[in-house]
Amino acid sequence: MSKILFKNRTLFSLILDVVIINLVTFLIFEKLHQSIFFHSYISFFWIVSSSLTGYYKVYRYTNFFKVIRLIIVQNLFYTLGFFAFFGVFKEGVVVHTQTKTLLFTYAALSGIKILTFFLLKRFRGLGQDFKKVVFFERDSTSKKMISLFQKQKNYGYHFIGFFSNKPSLQESYLGNEIKLYEFLNENKVDEIYATLSQLKKEQVAELTKYSNLYNIALKLIPSSKELYSKSREVEFYDDTIKVLSVRKLPFNTIESRFLKRFFDITFSLFVMIFVLSWLVPILWILIKLESKGPAIFKQKREGIYGDEFVCYKFRSMRLNRQSSTVHTTKNDRRVTRIGAFLRRTSIDELPQFFNVFLGDMSVVGPRPHLESLAIEYQKDVENYIDRHKVKPGITGLAQISGYRGEIRKRSDIKNRVRLDIFYIENWSFLLDIKIIIQTVLKVFKGDEKAY
């Protein structure tokens, strides 16, 4: 149980903080202003704002003053959001317990964060919750880091040894580059520290590829001339040693996955309750009147990690044997009159919000393809399989960029995959909101490829 908590500490802390916020607000806040909507609002605002401020990005080497700064910044953000609610929804109402509620909330959250910070330091100092690390090549900076890890036990790093293509008689020397990959295959390692001044670009590329494949954190120790790229985040150990952390994909962080799933559930519930509840019966009648067959069309599609799931749509075609193998084309005779309207306005996709609620899809993500077509696309596009790292979406960056519907030429699928992978590597909550807004605008403006 303790191992699970340590592994998912960020998610556990986030859930605990949200529970505390709602509990304090419920106990102190005036009953007149208690509502599910208000509690949902403050929970959602805390989750979003904490993601933007990096409130939960407290690492083993983070010092106490940075923790205090994160507390102050996050509390300021939350204060603005808390009072903004009454400016928008309860304008003119004077609530006497607002300040008291906020003070108790801050005291509880800050106290828990500071206490956790020191308890973890103490726990790691006793040899618990440690990360196994190895070094590849060494210079003066990497030697300082090894010394730091060995002295500062409360950081929780267990130095196993170093690898180098230059043989060494030191006891901690474990072999050359070939031995490094053999060791990583046979042993559990959490982090690799590589000295950039001693490595070629090809070696760094291979390390990056390997670390992503086996979920090992790669840390690059830079030289003074090293250029920083967007894919590398600067970190400071002991305020003096600079390290470049190869940035993980956004969806590799548990807070990103939690935020996206929370939004998916909330948004899909809203659509199901306020839109589909009355729209499904109306369209069921219209679809049935024009052609025989079910109103909801079910089709197997590729989901996350390539797993199949049943995708729902309003049926827009007459029943035919080619629906699972052939893309819809312009002026396709299979499309019914009501179906043409549904496809042109993208209303036919709305039942996929059931897929979102069930967890098979997300509101935003790469569009799911038919398995028969996906096999063909994999042959044409080298990194096509990377789309499977995330859940497919009802809409996506490729769709709002003009790459939707029929694949007419090879470049269409290449550009679609290129945009899908850009989305995966650069995801943010605000990017999802932007894509949703642009999707809605395209529905009203019309899309020439929506047929």
C-alpha positions in Angstrom: 0.0 0.0 0.0 2.8 2.4 0.9 4.6 1.7 -2.4 1.4 2.6 -4.3 1.0 5.9 -2.4 4.7 6.8 -3.1 4.3 6.0 -6.8 1.2 8.0 -7.2 2.0 10.7 -4.6 1.1 13.6 -6.9 -2.4 12.2 -7.6 -2.9 11.3 -3.9 -1.8 14.9 -2.8 -4.2 16.4 -5.4 -7.2 14.4 -4.3 -6.4 15.0 -0.6 -6.2 18.8 -1.2 -9.5 18.8 -3.1 -11.2 16.9 -0.3 -9.8 19.4 2.3 -10.9 22.4 0.3 -14.5 21.0 0.0 -14.6 19.9 3.7 -13.4 23.2 5.1 -15.8 25.1 2.8 -18.7 22.9 3.8 -18.0 23.2 7.5 -17.4 27.0 7.7 -19.0 28.5 4.6 -22.6 29.9 5.0 -25.2 27.3 4.1 -27.0 29.8 2.0 -24.3 29.6 -0.6 -23.5 25.9 -0.5 -24.2 24.1 -3.8 -22.9 21.3 -5.9 -22.1 23.8 -8.6 -20.0 25.9 -6.2 -18.1 22.9 -4.8 -17.5 21.6 -8.4 -16.3 25.1 -9.4 -13.7 25.4 -6.6 -12.5 21.8 -7.1 -12.1 22.3 -10.9 -10.4 25.7 -10.4 -7.9 24.3 -7.9 -7.0 21.4 -10.2 -6.5 23.7 -13.2 -4.7 26.5 -11.3 -2.4 24.0 -9.5 -1.4 22.6 -12.9 -0.6 26.0 -14.3 1.4 27.1 -11.3 3.3 23.7 -11.0 2.1 23.5 -7.4 2.8 19.7 -7.2 6.1 19.9 -8.9 8.1 19.4 -5.8 11.1 17.1 -6.3 13.6 15.4 -4.1 16.1 18.2 -4.6 13.6 21.0 -4.3 14.5 23.3 -1.4 12.2 24.6 1.3 12.1 28.2 0.0 10.7 27.1 -3.4 8.0 25.1 -1.6 7.0 28.3 0.2 7.0 30.2 -3.1 4.7 27.6 -4.7 2.3 27.8 -1.7 2.1 31.6 -1.9 1.6 31.7 -5.7 -1.1 28.9 -5.7 -2.9 30.5 -2.8 -3.0 33.9 -4.6 -4.4 32.1 -7.7 -7.1 30.3 -5.7 -8.1 33.5 -3.9 -8.7 35.2 -7.2 -10.8 32.2 -8.4 -12.7 32.0 -5.2 -13.8 35.6 -5.3 -14.4 35.6 -9.0 -17.2 33.1 -8.5 -19.2 35.7 -6.5 -18.4 38.4 -9.0 -19.9 36.3 -11.8 -22.7 34.3 -10.1 -23.4 36.0 -6.8 -22.8 39.7 -7.6 -23.7 42.1 -4.9 -24.0 39.4 -2.2 -21.8 40.1 0.9 -20.5 36.8 2.4 -19.0 37.3 5.9 -17.3 33.9 6.1 -15.3 34.2 2.9 -12.1 35.3 4.6 -12.4 32.8 7.4 -13.0 30.0 4.9 -9.9 31.0 2.9 -7.7 31.3 5.9 -8.6 27.9 7.3 -8.2 26.4 3.8 -4.7 27.9 3.4 -3.7 26.9 6.9 -4.7 23.3 6.3 -3.3 22.9 2.8 0.0 24.7 3.6 0.5 22.8 6.9 0.0 19.5 5.1 2.4 20.4 2.3 5.2 21.6 4.6 4.7 18.6 7.0 4.8 16.2 4.0 8.0 17.9 2.7 9.9 17.3 5.9 8.5 13.9 6.6 9.6 12.7 3.2 13.1 14.1 3.8 13.2 12.2 7.0 11.9 9.0 5.5 14.4 9.1 2.7 17.2 9.8 5.1 16.3 6.4 6.7 17.0 4.7 3.4 13.3 4.4 2.2 11.7 5.6 -1.1 15.0 5.9 -3.0 15.7 6.0 -6.7 18.4 3.9 -8.3 20.7 6.0 -10.5 23.6 5.3 -12.8 26.0 7.7 -14.6 27.2 7.5 -18.2 30.6 9.1 -18.6 31.9 11.6 -16.0 33.4 15.1 -15.7 33.9 17.4 -12.7 30.1 18.3 -12.5 29.0 14.6 -12.5 31.6 13.8 -9.8 30.0 16.6 -7.7 26.6 15.1 -8.2 27.7 11.6 -7.2 29.3 13.1 -4.0 26.0 15.1 -3.4 23.9 11.9 -3.7 26.2 10.0 -1.3 26.2 12.8 1.3 22.6 14.0 1.1 20.8 10.8 2.0 17.5 12.7 2.5 17.5 13.3 -1.3 16.7 9.6 -1.7 19.1 8.7 -4.5 21.0 5.4 -4.5 24.1 5.7 -6.6 24.8 2.2 -8.2 27.8 3.1 -10.3 29.0 4.7 -13.5 29.7 3.5 -17.1 32.3 4.9 -19.4 34.1 4.0 -22.6 37.3 5.0 -20.8 38.2 2.0 -18.5 38.6 2.9 -14.8 40.0 1.0 -11.8 37.5 2.6 -9.4 35.2 0.2 -7.6 32.1 2.0 -8.9 33.1 1.5 -12.5 30.6 -0.9 -14.1 31.8 -1.1 -17.7 31.6 0.5 -21.1 28.6 1.6 -23.2 27.6 -1.9 -24.3 27.6 -3.0 -20.6 25.4 0.0 -19.8 22.5 -1.3 -22.1 23.0 -4.8 -20.8 22.8 -3.6 -17.3 19.6 -1.6 -18.0 18.0 -4.6 -19.6 18.7 -6.8 -16.6 18.3 -4.4 -13.6 15.8 -1.9 -12.4 17.1 1.7 -12.8 15.1 4.8 -12.2 17.4 7.5 -13.6 20.4 7.8 -16.0 22.7 10.8 -15.7 24.7 11.4 -18.9 27.6 13.8 -19.3 27.0 15.8 -22.5 30.6 17.0 -22.9 31.8 13.4 -23.2 29.1 12.1 -25.5 28.3 12.3 -29.3 24.9 13.4 -30.5 24.2 9.8 -31.7 24.8 8.5 -28.2 22.4 11.0 -26.6 19.8 10.2 -29.2 20.1 6.5 -28.5 19.9 7.1 -24.7 16.8 9.3 -25.2 15.1 6.6 -27.3 16.0 3.9 -24.8 14.9 5.9 -21.7 11.5 6.7 -23.3 11.0 3.1 -24.3 11.7 1.7 -20.8 10.3 4.7 -18.8 13.7 5.6 -17.3 14.2 9.3 -16.5 17.2 10.7 -18.5 19.1 13.6 -17.0 21.8 15.4 -19.1 24.7 17.1 -17.3 25.5 20.0 -19.6 28.8 21.8 -20.5 28.9 25.6 -20.3 28.3 25.8 -24.1 25.3 23.5 -24.1 22.2 25.0 -25.8 18.9 24.3 -24.1 15.9 23.2 -26.2 12.2 23.1 -25.5 12.4 19.4 -24.9 14.9 19.9 -22.0 14.0 21.4 -18.7 16.7 23.0 -16.6 16.9 21.7 -13.0 19.2 22.7 -10.1 20.5 20.3 -7.5 21.7 21.9 -4.3 21.3 25.3 -6.0 24.7 25.0 -7.7 24.6 21.9 -10.0 22.7 22.4 -13.3 21.1 19.4 -15.0 19.0 19.2 -18.1 16.0 16.8 -17.7 14.8 15.3 -21.0 11.2 16.4 -20.9 8.6 13.7 -20.6 5.6 13.7 -22.8 2.7 15.6 -21.1 0.6 12.4 -20.8 3.4 10.7 -18.9 2.6 12.8 -15.9 -0.2 11.6 -13.6 -1.5 15.1 -13.0 -2.0 15.6 -16.8 -3.9 12.3 -17.1 -6.0 13.1 -14.1 -6.9 16.6 -15.3 -7.8 15.4 -18.8 -9.9 12.5 -17.5 -11.7 14.8 -15.0 -12.5 17.2 -17.8 -13.7 14.3 -20.1 -16.1 13.0 -17.4 -17.5 16.5 -16.6 -17.9 17.6 -20.2 -19.4 14.3 -21.4 -21.9 14.2 -18.6 -22.9 17.8 -19.5 -23.5 16.8 -23.1 -25.3 13.6 -22.2 -27.7 15.3 -19.8 -28.4 18.6 -21.6 -28.1 17.6 -25.2 -28.3 13.9 -25.9 -31.2 13.3 -23.5 -33.6 15.1 -25.8 -31.7 14.8 -29.1 -31.4 11.0 -29.2 -35.3 10.4 -29.3 -35.8 13.0 -32.0 -33.0 11.7 -34.3 -34.0 8.1 -33.6 -37.4 8.8 -35.1 -36.0 10.8 -38.1 -33.4 8.1 -38.9 -35.9 5.3 -38.6 -38.4 7.1 -40.9 -35.9 7.4 -43.7 -34.2 4.0 -43.7 -34.2 0.6 -42.0 -31.7 -0.2 -39.4 -30.6 0.9 -35.9 -30.4 4.6 -35.1 -27.0 4.2 -33.4 -24.3 2.7 -35.6 -21.7 0.6 -33.8 -18.2 0.1 -35.2 -15.0 -1.4 -33.9 -12.1 1.2 -33.9 -8.6 1.3 -32.6 -8.1 2.8 -29.1 -5.2 3.5 -26.8 -2.3 1.0 -27.1 -4.1 -0.3 -30.2 -6.9 -2.0 -28.2 -10.2 -2.3 -30.0 -13.4 -0.7 -28.6 -16.9 -0.2 -29.9 -17.4 3.4 -31.3 -20.9 4.9 -31.3 -22.3 7.2 -34.0 -25.8 8.2 -35.3 -26.3 6.1 -38.4 -25.9 8.4 -41.4 -25.9 5.7 -44.2 -28.1 3.0 -45.4 -27.0 -0.5 -44.3 -24.2 -1.7 -46.5 -21.3 -4.2 -46.4 -18.6 -1.6 -47.1 -19.2 0.5 -44.0 -16.2 -1.0 -42.1 -13.7 -1.0 -45.0 -14.4 2.0 -47.2 -14.2 5.8 -46.3 -17.2 8.0 -47.1 -16.6 9.9 -50.3 -18.2 13.1 -51.7 -21.7 12.6 -52.9 -21.6 9.0 -51.5 -24.9 7.3 -52.5 -24.9 5.3 -49.2 -25.5 8.5 -47.2 -29.2 9.3 -46.4 -30.7 12.8 -46.5 -30.8 13.1 -42.7 -27.4 11.5 -42.7 -25.9 14.2 -44.9 -27.2 16.8 -42.5 -25.8 14.9 -39.5 -22.3 14.5 -41.2 -22.2 18.1 -42.4 -22.9 19.4 -38.9 -20.8 16.6 -37.1 -23.9 15.8 -35.0 -23.4 12.1 -36.0 -20.3 12.1 -33.7 -22.2 13.1 -30.6 -22.9 9.6 -29.3 -19.2 9.2 -28.9 -19.6 11.2 -25.7 -20.8 7.9 -24.3 -17.4 6.4 -25.3 -15.7 9.4 -23.5 -17.7 8.8 -20.3 -16.9 5.0 -20.4 -13.2 5.8 -20.8 -12.6 4.5 -24.4 -12.2 7.9 -25.8 -11.3 11.5 -24.9 -13.1 14.7 -26.0 -9.9 15.7 -27.8 -7.3 13.4 -29.3 -6.3 11.6 -32.5 -9.4 10.3 -34.4 -9.8 6.6 -34.1 -9.4 4.6 -37.4 -10.8 1.4 -38.6 -8.4 -1.5 -38.0 -8.4 -2.5 -41.7 -7.3 1.1 -42.7 -4.9 1.5 -39.7 -2.8 -1.5 -41.0 -2.6 0.2 -44.4 -1.6 3.5 -42.8 1.2 1.9 -40.7 2.9 0.9 -43.9 2.9 4.4 -45.3 3.7 6.4 -42.1 6.7 5.4 -40.0 5.6 6.9 -36.7 1.8 6.1 -37.1 1.9 3.8 -34.1 2.8 6.7 -31.8 -0.9 7.8 -32.0 -1.8 4.9 -29.8 -0.1 6.4 -26.8 -3.2 8.4 -25.9 -7.0 7.8 -26.1 -8.6 8.7 -29.5 -10.8 11.8 -29.5 -14.1 13.1 -30.9 -12.1 16.0 -32.3 -8.5 16.8 -32.7 -5.8 19.1 -33.9 -5.6 17.4 -37.3 -9.4 17.8 -37.7 -9.5 21.6 -37.1 -6.5 22.0 -39.3 -8.3 20.6 -42.4 -7.3 17.0 -42.2 -10.5 15.1 -41.6 -12.7 12.6 -43.5 -11.6 10.9 -46.7 -7.9 10.1 -47.3 -7.4 11.0 -50.9 -3.6 10.9 -51.1 -0.6 9.7 -49.1 0.2 13.2 -47.8 -3.2 13.5 -46.1 -2.5 10.7 -43.7 1.1 11.9 -43.2 -0.1 15.4 -42.3 -2.8 14.0 -40.0 -0.3 11.8 -38.1 2.2 14.7 -37.9 -0.4 16.9 -36.3 -1.6 14.1 -34.0 1.9 13.5 -32.7 2.5 17.3 -32.3 -0.6 17.3 -30.1 0.6 14.4 -28.0 4.0 15.9 -27.5 2.7 19.5 -26.7 -0.6 18.8 -25.0 -2.0 21.3 -22.5 -5.4 21.8 -21.0 -5.6 25.2 -22.8 -4.8 23.5 -26.1 -7.8 21.2 -25.6 -10.1 24.1 -24.9 -8.8 25.9 -28.0 -9.4 22.8 -30.2 -13.0 22.4 -28.8 -13.8 26.1 -29.4 -12.5 25.9 -33.0 -14.4 22.7 -33.6 -17.7 24.4 -32.5 -16.9 27.3 -34.8 -16.2 25.0 -37.7 -19.6 23.3 -37.2 -21.4 26.7 -37.6 -19.1 27.9 -40.5 -19.2 24.5 -42.3 -16.4 22.3 -43.4 -16.0 21.3 -47.1 -14.6 17.9 -46.0 -17.6 17.2 -43.8 -19.5 14.7 -46.0 
